[in-house]
Amino acid sequence: MAEECPGSKLIKDPTPEEINCPWCKQPVEIWTDETRARCRNCGHVVVREMQQSCMDWCVKAKECLGEAYKESGH
């Protein structure tokens, strides 16, 4: 079995994170492969900075990530 790159896990298998809305301070769920989500409490769009991923530097990213790479817009 081929070994999988640990850097691709959050891209291939995103997970939810909670970020507090800067306007109303309520938790907003944003998945690890998303940059924004709408706050259910106040309606503002909450944006978070995406951290650098293997897609930004790895020469094998397109091959390794497949559809996730295409959907990312890289």
BALOBA-1460 file (C-alpha; in Angstrom, 3 decimals):
// residues 74
<rec num="1" residu="m" x="0.000" y="0.000" z="0.000"/>
<rec num="2" residu="a" x="1.318" y="3.439" z="-0.915"/>
<rec num="3" residu="e" x="2.113" y="5.838" z="1.881"/>
<rec num="4" residu="e" x="-0.065" y="8.958" z="1.927"/>
<rec num="5" residu="c" x="1.353" y="12.424" z="2.402"/>
<rec num="6" residu="p" x="0.355" y="13.770" z="5.828"/>
<rec num="7" residu="g" x="0.012" y="17.271" z="4.336"/>
<rec num="8" residu="s" x="-2.908" y="16.185" z="2.159"/>
<rec num="9" residu="k" x="-5.133" y="14.827" z="4.944"/>
<rec num="10" residu="l" x="-7.025" y="18.064" z="5.727"/>
<rec num="11" residu="i" x="-7.544" y="18.666" z="2.010"/>
<rec num="12" residu="k" x="-8.799" y="15.181" z="1.185"/>
<rec num="13" residu="d" x="-10.748" y="14.741" z="4.442"/>
<rec num="14" residu="p" x="-11.811" y="18.209" z="5.657"/>
<rec num="15" residu="t" x="-13.049" y="18.625" z="9.210"/>
<rec num="16" residu="p" x="-15.191" y="21.329" z="10.815"/>
<rec num="17" residu="e" x="-13.638" y="24.049" z="12.955"/>
<rec num="18" residu="e" x="-15.346" y="26.666" z="15.080"/>
<rec num="19" residu="i" x="-14.300" y="30.303" z="14.771"/>
<rec num="20" residu="n" x="-15.937" y="33.045" z="16.793"/>
<rec num="21" residu="c" x="-17.765" y="35.651" z="14.731"/>
<rec num="22" residu="p" x="-15.925" y="38.985" z="15.077"/>
<rec num="23" residu="w" x="-19.275" y="40.844" z="15.185"/>
<rec num="24" residu="c" x="-21.440" y="38.863" z="17.612"/>
<rec num="25" residu="k" x="-18.824" y="36.503" z="19.138"/>
<rec num="26" residu="q" x="-20.953" y="33.394" z="18.458"/>
<rec num="27" residu="p" x="-19.219" y="30.244" z="17.131"/>
<rec num="28" residu="v" x="-19.344" y="29.744" z="13.351"/>
<rec num="29" residu="e" x="-18.551" y="26.374" z="11.762"/>
<rec num="30" residu="i" x="-16.005" y="26.615" z="8.930"/>
<rec num="31" residu="w" x="-14.571" y="23.479" z="7.346"/>
<rec num="32" residu="t" x="-10.802" y="23.185" z="6.975"/>
<rec num="33" residu="d" x="-11.086" y="23.435" z="3.174"/>
<rec num="34" residu="e" x="-13.185" y="26.643" z="3.280"/>
<rec num="35" residu="t" x="-12.242" y="30.284" z="3.780"/>
<rec num="36" residu="r" x="-15.658" y="31.719" z="4.699"/>
<rec num="37" residu="a" x="-19.031" y="30.936" z="6.216"/>
<rec num="38" residu="r" x="-22.105" y="32.945" z="7.172"/>
<rec num="39" residu="c" x="-22.832" y="33.445" z="10.869"/>
<rec num="40" residu="r" x="-26.225" y="31.962" z="11.706"/>
<rec num="41" residu="n" x="-26.660" y="34.409" z="14.563"/>
<rec num="42" residu="c" x="-25.995" y="37.814" z="12.923"/>
<rec num="43" residu="g" x="-25.709" y="36.986" z="9.206"/>
<rec num="44" residu="h" x="-22.226" y="38.419" z="8.654"/>
<rec num="45" residu="v" x="-19.756" y="36.486" z="6.521"/>
<rec num="46" residu="v" x="-16.869" y="35.262" z="8.648"/>
<rec num="47" residu="v" x="-13.575" y="34.889" z="6.790"/>
<rec num="48" residu="r" x="-10.501" y="33.092" z="8.005"/>
<rec num="49" residu="e" x="-7.026" y="32.989" z="6.583"/>
<rec num="50" residu="m" x="-6.125" y="29.778" z="4.855"/>
<rec num="51" residu="q" x="-2.848" y="28.354" z="6.035"/>
<rec num="52" residu="q" x="-0.291" y="27.358" z="3.460"/>
<rec num="53" residu="s" x="-0.823" y="23.805" z="2.257"/>
<rec num="54" residu="c" x="1.126" y="21.281" z="0.242"/>
<rec num="55" residu="m" x="-0.752" y="22.526" z="-2.864"/>
<rec num="56" residu="d" x="1.297" y="25.722" z="-2.647"/>
<rec num="57" residu="w" x="4.692" y="24.075" z="-2.958"/>
<rec num="58" residu="c" x="4.595" y="20.327" z="-3.700"/>
<rec num="59" residu="v" x="5.292" y="19.295" z="-7.299"/>
<rec num="60" residu="k" x="3.202" y="16.127" z="-6.788"/>
<rec num="61" residu="a" x="0.116" y="17.943" z="-5.389"/>
<rec num="62" residu="k" x="-1.927" y="17.720" z="-8.589"/>
<rec num="63" residu="e" x="-1.321" y="13.974" z="-8.842"/>
<rec num="64" residu="c" x="-1.733" y="13.327" z="-5.116"/>
<rec num="65" residu="l" x="-4.926" y="15.328" z="-4.533"/>
<rec num="66" residu="g" x="-6.778" y="14.736" z="-7.810"/>
<rec num="67" residu="e" x="-10.279" y="16.287" z="-7.694"/>
<rec num="68" residu="a" x="-9.524" y="18.245" z="-4.524"/>
<rec num="69" residu="y" x="-6.688" y="19.975" z="-6.399"/>
<rec num="70" residu="k" x="-8.976" y="20.915" z="-9.302"/>
<rec num="71" residu="e" x="-11.689" y="22.230" z="-6.981"/>
<rec num="72" residu="s" x="-9.181" y="24.412" z="-5.118"/>
<rec num="73" residu="g" x="-8.565" y="26.581" z="-8.166"/>
<rec num="74" residu="h" x="-4.821" y="25.989" z="-8.207"/>
